[in-house]
């Protein structure tokens, strides 16, 4: 699993650090929300690469506990829908519901930034556990 420990794990750490930094900047300056959306896209790509390498390791016969490894992989993938959760505050164009809260653009940026900060921390923890599981 040198591909995971040598390439994927450092990439996840770097992307999560950039995601956390972009989230903190967006919390301070809501105009940076567009940059946060670009970092979120890169995060999706790196987590997809992480998933592919972990699955390849499992198929390749790595001597690891399958249940715990798949559990952390699922947890990692389950965090991704939280990125960009502020989109739920946008009004629907077709049928606006008067009971549905509509957020202002700065509120949407802050919700996205808060969620991105939480996801960055959780992704680092899950990636570290996968590294420990693969025996780095």
C-alpha positions as YAML, in Angstrom:
chain: A
units: angstrom
residues:
- id: 1
  name: UNK
  ca: [0.00, 0.00, 0.00]
- id: 2
  name: UNK
  ca: [2.84, 2.35, -0.77]
- id: 3
  name: UNK
  ca: [0.52, 4.14, -3.23]
- id: 4
  name: UNK
  ca: [-1.77, 5.05, -0.37]
- id: 5
  name: UNK
  ca: [0.89, 6.09, 2.13]
- id: 6
  name: UNK
  ca: [3.17, 7.72, -0.42]
- id: 7
  name: UNK
  ca: [0.71, 9.59, -2.63]
- id: 8
  name: UNK
  ca: [-2.92, 9.50, -1.55]
- id: 9
  name: UNK
  ca: [-2.54, 10.14, 2.18]
- id: 10
  name: UNK
  ca: [-0.32, 13.23, 1.71]
- id: 11
  name: UNK
  ca: [-2.71, 14.50, -0.97]
- id: 12
  name: UNK
  ca: [-5.66, 14.11, 1.39]
- id: 13
  name: UNK
  ca: [-3.77, 15.97, 4.12]
- id: 14
  name: UNK
  ca: [-2.90, 18.84, 1.80]
- id: 15
  name: UNK
  ca: [-6.41, 19.12, 0.38]
- id: 16
  name: UNK
  ca: [-7.96, 19.02, 3.85]
- id: 17
  name: UNK
  ca: [-5.58, 21.74, 5.05]
- id: 18
  name: UNK
  ca: [-6.48, 23.90, 2.05]
- id: 19
  name: UNK
  ca: [-10.18, 23.14, 2.59]
- id: 20
  name: UNK
  ca: [-9.97, 24.17, 6.25]
- id: 21
  name: UNK
  ca: [-8.06, 27.34, 5.36]
- id: 22
  name: UNK
  ca: [-10.55, 28.24, 2.62]
- id: 23
  name: UNK
  ca: [-13.40, 27.60, 5.06]
- id: 24
  name: UNK
  ca: [-11.87, 29.90, 7.68]
- id: 25
  name: UNK
  ca: [-11.30, 32.60, 5.08]
- id: 26
  name: UNK
  ca: [-14.87, 32.23, 3.84]
- id: 27
  name: UNK
  ca: [-16.19, 32.50, 7.38]
- id: 28
  name: UNK
  ca: [-14.34, 35.78, 7.68]
- id: 29
  name: UNK
  ca: [-14.85, 37.10, 4.14]
- id: 30
  name: UNK
  ca: [-17.99, 35.70, 2.53]
- id: 31
  name: UNK
  ca: [-16.82, 36.89, -0.89]
- id: 32
  name: UNK
  ca: [-14.33, 34.00, -0.88]
- id: 33
  name: UNK
  ca: [-17.19, 31.54, -1.26]
- id: 34
  name: UNK
  ca: [-16.41, 31.01, -4.96]
- id: 35
  name: UNK
  ca: [-12.87, 29.91, -4.08]
- id: 36
  name: UNK
  ca: [-14.27, 27.51, -1.50]
- id: 37
  name: UNK
  ca: [-16.41, 25.88, -4.17]
- id: 38
  name: UNK
  ca: [-13.27, 25.21, -6.24]
- id: 39
  name: UNK
  ca: [-11.53, 23.65, -3.26]
- id: 40
  name: UNK
  ca: [-14.61, 21.48, -2.65]
- id: 41
  name: UNK
  ca: [-14.34, 20.18, -6.22]
- id: 42
  name: UNK
  ca: [-10.70, 19.25, -5.68]
- id: 43
  name: UNK
  ca: [-11.66, 17.57, -2.41]
- id: 44
  name: UNK
  ca: [-14.17, 15.38, -4.26]
- id: 45
  name: UNK
  ca: [-11.46, 14.32, -6.71]
- id: 46
  name: UNK
  ca: [-8.91, 13.47, -4.03]
- id: 47
  name: UNK
  ca: [-11.43, 11.50, -1.96]
- id: 48
  name: UNK
  ca: [-12.44, 9.60, -5.10]
- id: 49
  name: UNK
  ca: [-8.77, 8.73, -5.69]
- id: 50
  name: UNK
  ca: [-8.50, 7.66, -2.06]
- id: 51
  name: UNK
  ca: [-11.52, 5.39, -2.45]
- id: 52
  name: UNK
  ca: [-10.11, 3.81, -5.60]
- id: 53
  name: UNK
  ca: [-6.75, 3.09, -3.96]
- id: 54
  name: UNK
  ca: [-8.38, 1.61, -0.85]
- id: 55
  name: UNK
  ca: [-10.65, -0.60, -2.96]
- id: 56
  name: UNK
  ca: [-7.67, -1.68, -5.07]
- id: 57
  name: UNK
  ca: [-5.81, -2.54, -1.88]
- id: 58
  name: UNK
  ca: [-8.70, -4.61, -0.61]
- id: 59
  name: UNK
  ca: [-9.06, -6.44, -3.91]
- id: 60
  name: UNK
  ca: [-5.29, -6.86, -4.15]
- id: 61
  name: UNK
  ca: [-5.29, -8.90, -0.97]
- id: 62
  name: UNK
  ca: [-3.99, -6.46, 1.63]
- id: 63
  name: UNK
  ca: [-3.86, -8.08, 5.05]
- id: 64
  name: UNK
  ca: [-6.36, -5.75, 6.75]
- id: 65
  name: UNK
  ca: [-9.70, -6.08, 8.45]
- id: 66
  name: UNK
  ca: [-12.21, -5.72, 5.66]
- id: 67
  name: UNK
  ca: [-15.13, -4.61, 7.83]
- id: 68
  name: UNK
  ca: [-13.28, -1.77, 9.56]
- id: 69
  name: UNK
  ca: [-11.59, -0.65, 6.34]
- id: 70
  name: UNK
  ca: [-14.86, -0.57, 4.40]
- id: 71
  name: UNK
  ca: [-16.47, 1.20, 7.35]
- id: 72
  name: UNK
  ca: [-13.93, 4.02, 7.27]
- id: 73
  name: UNK
  ca: [-14.19, 4.17, 3.48]
- id: 74
  name: UNK
  ca: [-17.97, 4.53, 3.69]
- id: 75
  name: UNK
  ca: [-17.60, 7.15, 6.41]
- id: 76
  name: UNK
  ca: [-15.23, 9.11, 4.20]
- id: 77
  name: UNK
  ca: [-17.63, 9.00, 1.27]
- id: 78
  name: UNK
  ca: [-20.60, 9.82, 3.50]
- id: 79
  name: UNK
  ca: [-18.99, 13.12, 4.52]
- id: 80
  name: UNK
  ca: [-18.92, 14.46, 0.97]
- id: 81
  name: UNK
  ca: [-22.63, 15.41, 0.68]
- id: 82
  name: UNK
  ca: [-22.10, 17.87, 3.55]
- id: 83
  name: UNK
  ca: [-19.84, 19.93, 1.30]
- id: 84
  name: UNK
  ca: [-21.99, 22.59, -0.32]
- id: 85
  name: UNK
  ca: [-24.93, 22.04, 2.03]
- id: 86
  name: UNK
  ca: [-25.71, 25.77, 1.83]
- id: 87
  name: UNK
  ca: [-27.40, 25.09, -1.51]
- id: 88
  name: UNK
  ca: [-30.42, 23.96, 0.49]
- id: 89
  name: UNK
  ca: [-30.97, 27.61, 1.42]
- id: 90
  name: UNK
  ca: [-31.50, 28.67, -2.19]
- id: 91
  name: UNK
  ca: [-35.11, 29.38, -3.14]
- id: 92
  name: UNK
  ca: [-36.68, 27.05, -5.68]
- id: 93
  name: UNK
  ca: [-37.61, 28.81, -8.90]
- id: 94
  name: UNK
  ca: [-40.54, 26.55, -9.76]
- id: 95
  name: UNK
  ca: [-42.57, 26.27, -6.59]
- id: 96
  name: UNK
  ca: [-41.44, 28.39, -3.67]
- id: 97
  name: UNK
  ca: [-42.63, 26.97, -0.37]
- id: 98
  name: UNK
  ca: [-43.55, 29.74, 2.09]
- id: 99
  name: UNK
  ca: [-42.56, 27.49, 5.01]
- id: 100
  name: UNK
  ca: [-39.08, 26.74, 3.66]
- id: 101
  name: UNK
  ca: [-36.37, 29.02, 4.97]
- id: 102
  name: UNK
  ca: [-34.46, 30.98, 2.37]
- id: 103
  name: UNK
  ca: [-30.96, 32.09, 3.29]
- id: 104
  name: UNK
  ca: [-29.21, 35.24, 2.18]
- id: 105
  name: UNK
  ca: [-26.05, 34.72, 0.08]
- id: 106
  name: UNK
  ca: [-23.75, 35.57, 2.99]
- id: 107
  name: UNK
  ca: [-25.59, 33.07, 5.19]
- id: 108
  name: UNK
  ca: [-25.20, 30.38, 2.51]
- id: 109
  name: UNK
  ca: [-21.46, 31.12, 2.35]
- id: 110
  name: UNK
  ca: [-21.12, 30.80, 6.12]
- id: 111
  name: UNK
  ca: [-23.09, 27.54, 6.23]
- id: 112
  name: UNK
  ca: [-20.90, 26.11, 3.47]
- id: 113
  name: UNK
  ca: [-17.75, 27.27, 5.24]
- id: 114
  name: UNK
  ca: [-18.77, 25.78, 8.57]
- id: 115
  name: UNK
  ca: [-19.64, 22.46, 6.98]
- id: 116
  name: UNK
  ca: [-16.37, 22.46, 5.01]
- id: 117
  name: UNK
  ca: [-14.36, 23.02, 8.19]
- id: 118
  name: UNK
  ca: [-16.08, 20.11, 9.93]
- id: 119
  name: UNK
  ca: [-15.66, 17.86, 6.89]
- id: 120
  name: UNK
  ca: [-11.96, 18.73, 6.58]
- id: 121
  name: UNK
  ca: [-11.31, 17.68, 10.16]
- id: 122
  name: UNK
  ca: [-13.33, 14.47, 9.80]
- id: 123
  name: UNK
  ca: [-11.63, 13.55, 6.50]
- id: 124
  name: UNK
  ca: [-8.20, 13.91, 8.07]
- id: 125
  name: UNK
  ca: [-9.22, 11.66, 10.95]
- id: 126
  name: UNK
  ca: [-10.63, 8.99, 8.62]
- id: 127
  name: UNK
  ca: [-7.59, 9.14, 6.33]
- id: 128
  name: UNK
  ca: [-5.29, 8.75, 9.32]
- id: 129
  name: UNK
  ca: [-7.24, 5.71, 10.50]
- id: 130
  name: UNK
  ca: [-7.00, 4.16, 7.03]
- id: 131
  name: UNK
  ca: [-3.25, 4.76, 7.12]
- id: 132
  name: UNK
  ca: [-2.99, 3.02, 10.49]
- id: 133
  name: UNK
  ca: [-5.12, 0.15, 9.22]
- id: 134
  name: UNK
  ca: [-2.91, -0.34, 6.19]
- id: 135
  name: UNK
  ca: [0.10, -0.47, 8.51]
- id: 136
  name: UNK
  ca: [2.03, 2.61, 7.54]
...
